[in-house]
Amino acid sequence: MTPLKPSWQAVLAILLCLAAIASGAMTRPEAEALASPAAAIAYPYLGSKPAMLVVLVVAAFVSMLRTGTLARAIVLFVGAHVGAWLLIHGIGGFEGTALKPYYFVLAAAWLLGWRCVAELSALRPASRGAANLLRLVIPAIFGAWILILWEAITRGAGIPFILLPPPSAIGARLVNSLPILAADVNQTIFKSVFIGYVLGCASGFAVAILADRVPFLRRGLIPIGNMVSALPIIGVAPIMVMWFGFDWQSKAAVVVIMTFFPMLVNTVAGLAASGHMERDLMRTYASSYWQTLLKLRLPAAAPFIFNALKINSTLALIGAIVAEFFGTPVVGMGFRISTEVARMNLDIVWATIAVAALTGSGLYGALALLERLTTAWHPSMRRR
């Protein structure tokens, strides 16, 4: 049996490294220095280019040896990320001067990162803790490579800062603007989103129970709910601002409208999810409507209710931010985005978007975890 287990990603990464060597200079200053050896021209990768290429080639070759899957994944992880760090670190001060070999090396490192994720995805841990850790590590590596490619391409190609700042600049601005962003989060998340989310979901749930009890409400509200869900937020938001003023109350009203009907529709559908045999069994026990609701129908509707909660967690954030475009005090995430775009401060705009994305993802993840803990008995959760 051959000692090698080739993968197309590793083979292509080695070929790209060889193509980078054959192509010569990685940047324009290096090409000028090679064309004029007598001139004292500073250029990047003076001492790190051989090390970078060796790291990538060795990692690609070792990953093809018939070793353990975890060992191959570790080698690929180290090789890909060390190579990418050397590449991005070396271009500092020489942004916009990258030539073809630069992108060959970047593609080689990306392929090794791809192979690393593929190897980790093939692992089948025996313990639940290791499986949970693996479920976090794989998307983290995937997301990190989106940022690595973004950083390397924007710096290598010299993309204007006003069009697309690199992630490092966004992160620096985020750290330097923490007091401003904290005030925006307090205004948008803890006032508009949180209050509107609670009111919208609670009222939607209460009306769903009422509609289940009164049949004509169910027949009349569901079609109206579908129609209201199609209303454009940019049409509703200005009306709410006129009705409730420029502060957070108008934004919370928009959030209530956006979250009410998804909760209503999902809860009504969930209450109808219990089977006829279970309902007949409850009738044989002489259970009242409320006993059947609490002990059978609401537990059966739990996945539907959590689905509405997760959907609404993102809708609420989007609704509040968009509503702030139409009038708000001098604070808020939507206000920050619209104002700083006009000033061409794209780094803080991206920083605000990053904070909104992290907040929305965190809320969605918390709800998903709560769903797993409270509905582990449900058949829909058994294979997750």
Residue pairs with C-beta under 8 A, 6 or more apart in sequence:
1 66
3 65
3 66
4 64
4 65
4 66
5 64
5 65
5 66
6 64
7 63
7 64
7 115
7 118
9 111
9 112
9 114
9 115
9 118
10 60
10 61
10 63
10 64
10 111
10 112
10 115
11 60
11 64
12 108
12 111
13 56
13 57
13 60
13 107
13 108
13 109
13 111
13 112
13 115
14 57
14 60
14 61
14 108
16 104
16 105
16 107
16 108
16 111
17 53
17 56
17 57
17 60
17 104
17 105
17 108
19 101
19 104
20 26
20 53
20 100
20 101
20 102
20 104
20 105
20 108
21 53
21 101
23 99
23 100
23 101
23 104
24 31
24 34
24 101
25 31
25 33
25 34
25 43
25 99
25 101
26 44
26 45
26 49
26 98
26 99
26 101
26 102
26 105
27 43
27 44
27 45
27 91
27 94
27 97
27 98
27 99
27 102
28 97
28 99
29 41
29 42
29 43
29 44
29 94
29 97
30 43
30 44
30 45
31 99
32 39
32 41
32 43
33 39
33 41
33 43
43 94
44 90
44 91
44 92
44 93
44 94
44 97
45 52
45 90
48 86
48 89
48 90
49 90
51 86
52 83
52 86
52 87
52 90
52 105
53 105
55 79
55 82
55 83
55 86
56 79
56 80
56 83
56 105
56 108
56 109
56 112
58 79
59 75
59 76
59 78
59 79
59 80
59 83
59 112
60 79
60 108
60 112
62 72
62 75
62 79
63 72
63 75
63 76
63 79
63 112
63 115
63 119
65 72
69 119
69 122
69 123
70 119
70 123
72 119
73 116
73 119
73 120
73 123
76 112
76 113
76 115
76 116
76 119
77 113
77 116
77 141
79 109
79 112
80 109
80 110
80 112
80 113
80 116
81 109
81 113
81 148
83 105
83 108
83 109
83 112
84 106
84 109
84 110
84 113
84 148
84 152
87 102
87 105
87 106
87 109
87 152
88 148
88 151
88 152
88 155
91 97
91 98
91 102
91 152
91 155
91 156
92 155
95 155
95 156
95 158
96 155
96 156
96 157
96 158
97 158
98 155
98 156
98 157
98 158
102 156
103 156
106 149
106 152
106 153
106 156
109 148
110 145
110 148
110 149
113 141
113 145
113 148
114 145
116 141
117 138
117 141
117 142
120 134
120 137
120 138
120 141
121 138
123 134
125 131
125 133
125 134
147 167
150 164
150 166
150 167
151 166
151 167
151 168
153 159
154 164
154 165
154 166
155 166
161 169
161 346
161 347
162 344
162 346
163 346
164 346
165 346
165 347
165 350
169 347
170 347
170 350
170 351
170 354
171 351
172 347
173 347
173 348
173 350
173 351
174 181
174 351
174 354
174 355
177 348
177 351
180 336
180 348
181 336
181 351
181 352
181 355
183 331
184 331
184 332
184 333
184 335
184 336
184 352
184 355
185 333
185 355
185 359
187 248
187 328
187 329
187 331
187 332
187 333
188 251
188 317
188 320
188 321
188 324
188 332
188 333
188 334
189 317
189 320
189 333
189 359
191 248
191 251
191 252
192 248
192 251
192 252
192 255
192 320
192 323
192 324
192 332
193 251
193 252
193 255
193 316
193 317
193 320
195 248
195 252
195 255
196 251
196 252
196 253
196 254
196 255
196 256
196 259
196 316
196 319
196 320
197 255
197 259
197 312
197 313
197 316
199 252
199 255
199 256
200 255
200 256
200 257
200 258
200 259
200 260
200 263
200 312
200 316
201 259
201 260
201 263
201 308
201 309
201 312
203 256
203 260
204 259
204 260
204 261
204 262
204 263
204 264
204 267
204 308
205 263
205 264
205 267
205 305
207 217
207 221
207 260
207 264
208 263
208 264
208 267
208 268
208 271
209 267
209 271
209 293
210 217
211 217
211 218
211 221
211 222
211 264
211 268
212 218
212 268
212 271
212 293
213 289
218 268
221 264
222 264
222 265
222 268
225 261
225 264
225 265
226 261
226 265
228 257
228 261
229 261
229 262
229 265
231 257
233 254
233 258
233 318
233 319
233 322
233 323
234 322
234 326
236 254
236 257
237 250
237 254
237 319
237 322
237 323
237 325
237 326
238 326
238 327
240 250
240 251
240 253
240 254
240 257
240 323
241 250
241 323
241 326
241 327
243 250
243 253
244 250
244 253
246 327
246 328
246 329
247 328
247 329
250 323
250 327
251 319
251 320
251 323
251 324
251 328
251 332
252 320
254 319
254 320
254 322
254 323
255 315
255 316
255 319
255 320
255 323
257 319
258 312
258 315
258 316
258 318
258 319
259 312
259 315
259 316
259 319
262 308
262 311
262 312
262 315
263 305
263 308
263 309
263 312
265 308
266 304
266 305
266 307
266 308
266 311
267 301
267 304
267 305
267 308
269 301
269 304
270 300
270 301
270 302
270 303
270 304
270 305
271 293
271 297
271 298
271 300
271 301
273 297
273 300
273 301
273 304
274 296
274 297
274 300
274 301
278 296
278 300
279 292
279 296
282 291
282 292
282 295
282 296
283 292
287 295
302 371
302 374
302 375
302 378
303 371
303 375
303 378
303 380
303 381
306 367
306 370
306 371
306 375
309 367
310 364
310 367
310 368
310 371
313 360
313 363
313 364
313 367
314 360
314 364
317 356
317 359
317 360
317 363
320 333
320 334
321 333
321 334
321 337
321 356
322 334
323 334
324 332
324 333
324 334
324 335
324 338
325 334
325 335
325 337
325 338
328 334
328 335
329 335
333 352
333 355
333 356
336 348
336 349
336 352
337 349
337 352
337 353
340 346
340 348
340 349
340 352
341 349
371 381
372 381
372 384
375 381
